Amino acid sequence: MDDEGEGMAVALRILDDGAWISVNDHREVSVSELWRFVDPTFCACTLPDMVVENFIEVGVDGRTVEVRVYGQCIACGEKSTTKWLPVGRIVDGEFRDIDRESVLAPTGVTEHQE
């Protein structure tokens, strides 16, 4: 990734069979977190409460680090894969968490780049 033309390459990887997202060789985001997000295609719940079970893809849009994950809604039991969800930002070449305890909004931006 090139950080907004500043020439900083940032390495994004999925590690340990989908258990971690690594940014510049540092484990930053792990499975087993509980995420809330808006996505009527994930399950029938208005606001899914999903336990993250596996990272499927990691990508970046500008400075926003996004992931697609497989998980299970703890309210209805549905298991599915999410759309692209933001998990952090790259600031001055370093990863910064976003508040994943609040409601995440699917970006869909990375999806349009494929």
Sequence and secondary structure as in RCSB ss.txt:
>XXXX:A:sequence
MDDEGEGMAVALRILDDGAWISVNDHREVSVSELWRFVDPTFCACTLPDMVVENFIEVGVDGRTVEVRVYGQCIA
CGEKSTTKWLPVGRIVDGEFRDIDRESVLAPTGVTEHQE
>XXXX:A:secstr
 B TTS  B  EEEEGGGTEEEETTEEEEETT EEEE  TTT SSSS EEEEEEEEEEEEETTEEEEEEEEEETT
T  EEE   EEEEEEETTEEEE  TTSEE    HHHHH 
